[in-house]
């Protein structure tokens, strides 16, 4: 006799609470997977995140496409850039400039350059680089983005990495795209669409981690002469134990310059996160008497000295 598998209605009328809890837990676990009755949304869909008080301006350069990307996906660069820009804006933490002139006028903090290096199914890759899956070769959708971020105040590269995402693509003989183009609504539900979403989300996450080190975002809110301890607004955006340069912005030019310590060197501080929340800054040297510490800001990269910025 075949045992009866309880359905949802059976569980509802069952007087055994543990059975109901177990079934409900399994139902939630199943709900964590992709919903087979709905389509995936594009990156950056939905409501805007919590608006930040200080928003660094990011200049997004034109995304390029590597020579290894198939011609049928020639439009992947502009569409990937569009999706990345939308996702970045939806965080509520950045303003975006899409032209160099706009970036210069708005005193952009970062520039982002990206190249789509991989955009394919691994079944199309050379046999030597295909991975195995149980007793056969895996067929994965793979998307890779080479991302470089430059601090425009110092000209230094502050982030550089190749971000990669893979999604199981099923039968290599099945056409999963038809006439779909990159960026169309239904494309995001395909294996390459899901992998693209994962890469874009990761890229936005990496860029968001740089926000705290952008001059103008975190400020020193209080300082007492004779003390090395300062209070910070938004200090939780900074790395615990991180060393940052202290500077101020010229209201006319919009450029940041370092503050001096009593020996004429760039003033720096160390960040300390507290167990119950909040962060404190500790100055690593004594500020020069002529410097106004309260209201100054922090930068991970060295800032131009006051003499060089004049």
C-alpha positions in Angstrom: 0.0 0.0 0.0 1.4 3.4 -1.0 1.6 5.8 1.9 -0.4 9.0 1.6 1.7 12.2 1.4 0.0 14.9 3.4 -1.2 17.9 1.5 -1.4 21.5 2.8 -5.1 21.1 3.7 -4.3 18.0 5.8 -1.6 19.8 7.7 -4.0 22.7 8.5 -6.5 20.4 10.2 -3.8 18.3 11.9 -3.7 18.7 15.6 0.0 18.0 15.8 1.7 21.4 16.0 5.2 20.0 15.3 4.0 18.6 11.9 2.6 22.0 11.0 5.8 23.7 11.9 7.9 21.2 10.0 5.7 21.6 6.9 5.7 25.4 7.2 9.5 25.4 7.4 9.9 23.2 4.3 7.4 25.5 2.5 9.6 28.6 3.4 12.7 26.7 2.2 11.1 26.0 -1.1 10.1 29.6 -1.4 13.8 30.7 -1.3 14.4 29.2 -4.7 13.5 31.0 -7.9 9.8 31.4 -8.4 8.9 29.3 -11.4 5.6 31.3 -11.8 7.2 34.7 -12.1 9.8 36.5 -14.2 13.1 38.0 -12.8 13.2 41.8 -12.5 16.0 43.8 -14.0 18.9 45.0 -11.7 17.9 48.2 -9.9 14.2 47.5 -10.0 11.9 48.5 -7.1 12.0 51.3 -4.6 15.0 53.6 -4.0 17.1 52.7 -1.0 17.5 55.0 2.0 18.7 58.4 0.7 22.2 59.3 1.9 22.8 62.9 3.1 26.1 63.1 1.3 26.1 61.6 -2.2 29.5 61.2 -4.0 29.2 61.8 -7.7 30.4 58.8 -9.8 31.5 59.2 -13.4 30.7 56.1 -15.3 32.8 55.7 -18.4 31.5 53.8 -21.5 31.5 50.1 -20.9 33.6 48.2 -23.4 33.3 44.6 -24.6 36.1 42.1 -24.9 37.0 40.5 -28.2 35.9 37.1 -26.9 32.2 38.1 -26.7 30.1 36.7 -29.5 28.9 39.2 -32.1 25.3 38.4 -31.4 25.7 40.1 -28.0 27.4 43.2 -29.4 25.0 45.4 -27.5 25.9 44.0 -24.1 28.2 46.9 -23.2 25.7 49.8 -23.4 22.9 47.7 -21.8 25.2 46.5 -19.0 26.2 50.1 -18.3 22.5 51.2 -18.3 21.6 48.4 -15.8 24.6 49.2 -13.6 23.8 52.9 -13.6 20.2 52.2 -12.6 21.2 49.8 -9.9 23.7 52.3 -8.5 21.2 55.1 -8.4 18.6 52.9 -6.7 20.9 52.5 -3.7 20.2 56.1 -2.8 23.9 56.6 -2.0 25.3 58.0 -5.2 24.8 60.6 -7.9 25.8 59.5 -11.4 27.5 61.5 -14.2 27.5 59.9 -17.6 29.6 62.5 -19.5 33.1 63.9 -18.7 31.7 67.5 -18.8 29.0 66.6 -16.3 31.6 64.9 -14.1 33.8 68.0 -14.1 30.9 70.4 -13.4 29.7 68.3 -10.4 33.2 67.6 -8.9 32.9 63.8 -9.3 34.7 61.7 -6.7 35.2 58.5 -8.7 35.3 57.3 -12.2 34.3 53.7 -13.1 35.7 51.9 -16.1 34.4 48.4 -17.0 35.0 45.8 -19.7 32.7 42.8 -20.2 35.3 40.1 -20.7 33.1 37.0 -20.7 29.5 36.5 -21.8 28.8 33.0 -22.9 27.7 29.4 -22.0 30.7 27.3 -21.0 29.6 24.6 -23.4 30.9 27.1 -26.1 34.2 27.5 -24.4 37.4 25.5 -25.2 37.2 22.0 -23.9 40.3 22.5 -21.7 38.5 25.1 -19.5 35.1 23.3 -19.1 34.4 22.0 -15.6 32.8 18.7 -14.7 29.4 18.2 -13.1 28.9 14.6 -11.8 29.4 12.4 -14.9 29.2 15.0 -17.6 30.5 18.5 -18.5 28.7 21.4 -16.8 26.9 24.0 -19.0 27.0 27.3 -17.1 26.2 30.8 -18.2 29.2 32.9 -17.2 29.5 36.7 -17.1 32.6 38.5 -16.1 33.2 42.2 -15.6 36.6 43.8 -15.3 36.0 46.8 -13.0 38.4 49.6 -12.2 37.6 52.6 -10.0 39.8 55.7 -9.8 39.7 58.5 -7.2 39.5 61.6 -9.3 40.8 63.8 -6.5 44.1 62.0 -6.4 44.2 60.1 -9.7 44.9 56.8 -7.8 43.2 53.5 -8.5 41.2 52.6 -5.4 39.5 49.4 -6.7 40.4 46.9 -9.4 39.0 43.4 -9.8 37.3 41.0 -12.2 33.9 40.1 -10.9 32.4 36.8 -12.2 29.0 35.1 -11.9 27.9 31.7 -13.1 24.4 30.2 -13.4 23.5 26.7 -14.4 22.3 26.8 -18.0 20.8 23.3 -18.4 20.9 21.4 -21.8 23.6 22.8 -24.1 21.4 21.9 -27.1 18.5 24.0 -26.0 18.1 27.6 -27.3 17.2 29.6 -24.3 17.3 33.0 -25.9 15.5 32.9 -29.3 15.1 36.6 -30.4 15.6 38.0 -26.9 18.1 40.9 -26.7 20.1 41.9 -23.7 18.1 44.4 -21.6 14.7 43.1 -22.6 12.4 42.3 -19.7 12.4 38.6 -20.3 16.1 38.4 -20.8 16.7 38.8 -17.1 15.0 35.4 -16.5 17.5 33.6 -18.8 20.8 32.1 -17.5 22.9 34.9 -18.9 20.4 37.4 -17.6 20.6 36.0 -14.1 24.4 35.9 -14.2 24.5 39.5 -15.5 22.3 40.5 -12.6 24.6 38.9 -10.1 27.7 40.6 -11.5 26.0 44.0 -11.5 24.7 43.6 -8.0 28.2 42.6 -6.9 29.8 45.6 -8.7 27.4 48.0 -7.0 28.2 46.4 -3.6 31.9 46.8 -4.2 31.5 50.5 -5.2 29.3 51.2 -2.2 32.1 50.0 0.1 34.2 52.9 -1.2 31.6 55.5 -0.3 32.9 56.1 3.3 36.4 56.9 2.1 35.1 59.6 -0.3 35.9 63.1 0.9 32.7 64.9 2.0 30.8 61.8 3.1 32.1 61.4 6.7 32.8 64.5 8.8 34.4 65.3 12.1 31.6 66.7 14.2 33.4 67.7 17.4 37.0 68.2 18.6 38.5 69.6 21.8 41.9 71.2 21.8 44.4 69.0 23.7 42.5 65.8 22.9 43.2 63.3 20.2 39.6 61.9 20.1 37.1 63.2 17.6 33.5 62.4 17.0 32.4 61.3 13.5 29.2 61.4 11.5 28.8 58.3 9.4 31.9 56.7 10.9 30.4 53.2 10.5 31.0 53.6 6.8 34.7 53.4 7.5 36.9 50.4 8.1 37.5 49.5 11.7 41.1 50.3 12.4 41.5 52.1 9.1 43.8 55.1 8.7 42.3 58.1 6.9 43.6 61.5 5.9 41.9 64.6 7.3 41.0 67.4 4.9 38.6 70.2 4.0 37.0 71.4 0.8 37.6 74.8 -0.9 34.0 76.1 -1.3 35.0 78.0 -4.4 36.8 75.2 -6.4 35.2 72.2 -4.8 38.6 70.6 -4.4 39.8 68.9 -1.2 43.1 69.5 0.5 44.7 67.9 3.5 44.9 69.6 6.9 48.3 70.0 8.6 49.6 68.7 11.8 51.9 70.8 14.0 54.9 69.6 12.0 53.3 70.6 8.6 52.6 67.0 7.7 49.2 65.7 6.4 47.0 65.1 9.4 45.7 61.5 9.7 43.4 59.6 12.1 42.6 56.0 13.0 39.0 54.8 13.1 37.7 52.7 16.0 34.3 51.0 15.9 32.5 50.5 19.2 30.8 47.2 20.3 27.4 48.8 20.9 27.5 50.9 17.7 29.1 54.2 16.7 32.6 55.0 15.8 35.4 57.3 17.1 38.4 58.8 15.4 41.8 59.2 17.0 44.2 61.7 15.6 47.6 60.3 15.0 49.4 63.7 15.5 48.6 67.1 17.0 46.7 69.4 14.5 48.3 72.7 13.6 46.9 75.6 15.6 45.6 77.3 12.5 43.5 74.3 11.3 39.8 74.0 12.0 39.2 70.4 12.8 35.5 70.5 13.4 33.7 70.1 10.0 36.6 68.6 8.2 36.2 65.4 6.3 38.1 62.1 5.7 39.7 60.4 2.7 41.3 56.9 2.3 43.6 58.3 -0.3 46.2 61.0 0.3 44.8 64.5 -0.4 46.8 67.3 -2.1 48.6 69.5 0.4 47.3 73.1 0.8 50.4 74.5 -0.9 50.0 72.2 -4.0 46.3 73.0 -4.3 46.7 76.7 -4.3 
